[in-house]
Amino acid sequence: MIMLSGKSRHSYWFRVYVPLFLALLLALGLDFILHVRQPGRAYSAGGYGFSNPSLDLKFPQFFKDIADGNIPHVIFVGNSMASHGLHPQSFSAGFAETGGFSPRCFNLGSRGMNRNRVKDLLFIISRYAGKSLVIWGCNFTDFRVHTYKSEQPLLESNNWLRFRMGKWNLTGWLTEHSRLIRTFSLLRLRFEFPLPFLFPLRFRCLDKVAHYVEPVAS
């Protein structure tokens, strides 16, 4: 059995802990810079761990509106047809033209959001948005046999969403509080789409979705 002298043990711990401390210090510094410098739009929004880029932008905006007291009067849900075909501003303006007020509208539709995922989504909406009117944009694909599998993974599988709903976990907490973690999550898209011309297309999609969601209030 080999025994380390006192000096050797100190040297060992120094070699182990100093690099870890420096790495942590570097990470905190990068996170601070990202908060201060405000990187480009694609990197300052999203990165919350959803495989669907639409929900990756819409859910954080949804919770932000709730926190700011801007609870939507109308929430659209459904698959990609609802996501792209139901426009919050147009609905609000059309409703106002009928003699009513201009309701705050939000579109939570996304690709692959079939009836089973909509049911999960309604639970979240009822918990955080109260008595908002929910409009489900659906088509024949939403009424297929029960063996039909949604492209959308279970919402509860997202660690950040679980954290926001009161189920504490380290990954969710880090995603909520660290822009560095969210930036790394966005950079993973480069590995999902390695071809150079697909990478910018994915981020143009993110920008389009973000722009689409922003005007939720009239």
C-alpha positions as CSV (number, residue, x, y, z in Angstrom):
1,M,0.0,0.0,0.0
2,I,1.5,3.3,-1.1
3,M,1.1,6.2,1.5
4,L,1.3,9.8,0.2
5,S,3.3,12.2,2.3
6,G,1.6,15.4,3.5
7,K,3.2,17.4,0.8
8,S,2.2,15.0,-1.9
9,R,-1.4,15.0,-0.7
10,H,-1.5,18.8,-0.8
11,S,-0.1,18.7,-4.3
12,Y,-2.7,16.2,-5.3
13,W,-5.6,18.2,-4.0
14,F,-4.1,21.4,-5.6
15,R,-4.0,19.7,-9.0
16,V,-7.6,18.5,-8.6
17,Y,-9.4,21.5,-7.1
18,V,-7.6,24.4,-8.8
19,P,-8.6,23.4,-12.3
20,L,-12.2,22.8,-11.2
21,F,-12.3,26.2,-9.5
22,L,-10.8,27.9,-12.6
23,A,-13.4,26.2,-14.8
24,L,-16.2,27.3,-12.5
25,L,-14.9,30.8,-12.5
26,L,-14.6,30.8,-16.3
27,A,-18.2,29.5,-16.6
28,L,-19.5,32.2,-14.3
29,G,-17.6,34.8,-16.2
30,L,-19.0,33.7,-19.6
31,D,-22.5,33.5,-18.1
32,F,-22.2,37.1,-16.9
33,I,-20.9,38.3,-20.3
34,L,-23.8,36.6,-22.0
35,H,-26.2,38.4,-19.7
36,V,-24.6,41.8,-20.2
37,R,-23.7,41.6,-23.9
38,Q,-27.1,40.3,-25.0
39,P,-26.1,38.0,-27.9
40,G,-27.9,37.8,-31.2
41,R,-31.6,37.1,-31.2
42,A,-31.3,33.4,-32.0
43,Y,-29.0,32.9,-29.0
44,S,-30.8,35.1,-26.5
45,A,-34.1,33.2,-26.9
46,G,-34.8,29.6,-26.6
47,G,-32.4,26.9,-25.4
48,Y,-34.8,25.5,-22.8
49,G,-34.4,21.9,-23.8
50,F,-37.4,21.3,-26.0
51,S,-36.8,19.2,-29.1
52,N,-39.4,21.3,-30.8
53,P,-38.0,24.8,-31.5
54,S,-41.5,26.3,-31.5
55,L,-42.2,25.3,-27.9
56,D,-38.6,26.2,-27.0
57,L,-39.5,29.8,-27.6
58,K,-43.2,29.8,-26.8
59,F,-43.2,28.3,-23.4
60,P,-40.7,30.8,-21.9
61,Q,-42.7,33.7,-23.4
62,F,-45.9,32.2,-22.0
63,F,-44.5,32.0,-18.5
64,K,-43.0,35.5,-18.8
65,D,-46.4,37.0,-19.8
66,I,-48.0,35.2,-16.9
67,A,-45.4,36.6,-14.5
68,D,-45.9,40.1,-15.9
69,G,-49.6,39.9,-15.3
70,N,-50.4,39.7,-19.0
71,I,-52.6,36.6,-18.8
72,P,-53.9,35.8,-22.3
73,H,-57.7,35.9,-22.8
74,V,-57.4,33.5,-25.7
75,I,-54.9,30.7,-26.2
76,F,-54.5,28.7,-29.4
77,V,-53.4,25.1,-29.3
78,G,-52.9,22.4,-31.9
79,N,-50.5,21.0,-34.4
80,S,-48.4,22.8,-37.0
81,M,-51.5,24.0,-38.9
82,A,-52.7,25.8,-35.8
83,S,-49.2,27.1,-35.1
84,H,-48.9,28.7,-38.5
85,G,-52.5,29.3,-39.4
86,L,-53.9,31.0,-36.2
87,H,-52.5,34.5,-35.8
88,P,-53.0,36.2,-32.4
89,Q,-52.9,39.8,-33.8
90,S,-55.4,39.0,-36.6
91,F,-57.8,37.3,-34.2
92,S,-57.6,40.2,-31.7
93,A,-58.2,42.8,-34.4
94,G,-61.1,40.8,-35.9
95,F,-62.8,40.4,-32.5
96,A,-62.5,44.1,-31.9
97,E,-64.1,44.9,-35.2
98,T,-67.2,43.0,-34.1
99,G,-67.7,45.6,-31.3
100,G,-65.9,43.7,-28.6
101,F,-62.6,44.5,-26.9
102,S,-59.2,43.5,-28.2
103,P,-58.3,40.3,-26.3
104,R,-54.7,39.3,-25.5
105,C,-54.0,36.2,-27.6
106,F,-51.3,33.6,-27.4
107,N,-50.4,30.8,-29.8
108,L,-49.1,27.6,-28.1
109,G,-49.5,25.4,-31.2
110,S,-46.6,23.4,-32.4
111,R,-45.6,20.5,-34.7
112,G,-46.8,17.1,-33.7
113,M,-49.2,18.4,-30.9
114,N,-51.9,15.8,-31.3
115,R,-54.9,15.3,-29.0
116,N,-53.0,13.5,-26.3
117,R,-50.4,16.2,-26.0
118,V,-53.1,18.9,-26.1
119,K,-54.6,17.2,-23.0
120,D,-51.3,17.7,-21.2
121,L,-51.1,21.2,-22.4
122,L,-54.6,22.0,-21.1
123,F,-53.5,21.0,-17.6
124,I,-50.7,23.6,-17.7
125,I,-52.9,26.3,-19.2
126,S,-55.7,25.8,-16.6
127,R,-53.1,25.9,-13.8
128,Y,-51.3,29.1,-14.9
129,A,-53.8,31.0,-17.2
130,G,-57.0,30.3,-15.2
131,K,-60.1,30.7,-17.3
132,S,-58.6,31.7,-20.6
133,L,-60.5,30.7,-23.7
134,V,-58.7,27.8,-25.5
135,I,-59.2,27.3,-29.2
136,W,-58.0,24.0,-30.6
137,G,-57.0,24.1,-34.2
138,C,-57.3,20.4,-35.4
139,N,-57.6,18.3,-38.5
140,F,-58.2,14.7,-39.4
141,T,-54.8,13.6,-38.1
142,D,-55.9,14.4,-34.6
143,F,-58.6,11.7,-34.7
144,R,-56.6,8.8,-35.9
145,V,-56.6,5.5,-34.0
146,H,-55.0,5.4,-30.5
147,T,-51.9,3.7,-31.9
148,Y,-50.9,6.9,-33.6
149,K,-47.7,8.2,-32.0
150,S,-47.2,12.0,-31.7
151,E,-44.0,13.5,-32.9
152,Q,-44.1,15.7,-29.8
153,P,-42.5,14.0,-26.8
154,L,-44.2,14.2,-23.4
155,L,-44.1,17.7,-22.0
156,E,-43.3,16.4,-18.5
157,S,-40.0,15.0,-19.9
158,N,-38.6,18.5,-20.2
159,N,-36.6,19.3,-17.1
160,W,-37.0,23.1,-17.3
161,L,-40.8,22.8,-17.6
162,R,-40.9,20.4,-14.6
163,F,-38.9,23.0,-12.6
164,R,-41.3,25.8,-13.6
165,M,-44.2,23.6,-12.4
166,G,-42.7,23.1,-9.0
167,K,-40.8,19.9,-9.5
168,W,-37.3,20.9,-8.5
169,N,-34.4,19.4,-10.5
170,L,-30.8,20.6,-11.0
171,T,-31.0,20.6,-14.8
172,G,-34.2,22.7,-14.8
173,W,-32.7,25.1,-12.3
174,L,-29.5,25.6,-14.3
175,T,-31.5,26.1,-17.5
176,E,-33.7,28.7,-15.8
177,H,-30.9,30.7,-14.3
178,S,-27.9,30.3,-16.7
179,R,-27.8,31.8,-20.1
180,L,-24.6,29.9,-20.8
181,I,-26.5,26.6,-20.4
182,R,-29.2,27.8,-22.7
183,T,-26.6,28.9,-25.3
184,F,-25.0,25.5,-25.2
185,S,-28.4,23.9,-25.7
186,L,-28.9,26.0,-28.8
187,L,-25.4,25.1,-30.1
188,R,-26.4,21.5,-30.0
189,L,-28.6,22.2,-33.0
190,R,-25.5,22.4,-35.0
191,F,-24.8,18.7,-34.3
192,E,-28.5,17.9,-35.1
193,F,-28.1,19.7,-38.4
194,P,-24.5,19.4,-39.4
195,L,-24.9,20.6,-43.0
196,P,-23.9,24.2,-43.2
197,F,-27.0,25.4,-45.1
198,L,-29.4,23.7,-42.7
199,F,-28.0,25.3,-39.5
200,P,-28.9,28.9,-40.5
201,L,-32.3,27.7,-41.7
202,R,-33.0,26.3,-38.3
203,F,-32.2,29.6,-36.6
204,R,-34.2,31.5,-39.2
205,C,-37.1,29.2,-38.2
206,L,-36.5,30.1,-34.5
207,D,-36.5,33.9,-35.3
208,K,-39.7,33.5,-37.3
209,V,-41.4,31.6,-34.5
210,A,-40.2,34.2,-31.9
211,H,-41.5,37.0,-34.0
212,Y,-44.8,35.2,-34.4
213,V,-45.3,34.9,-30.7
214,E,-44.1,38.3,-29.5
215,P,-47.3,40.3,-30.4
216,V,-49.5,38.4,-27.9
217,A,-51.0,41.6,-26.5
218,S,-53.0,44.2,-28.3
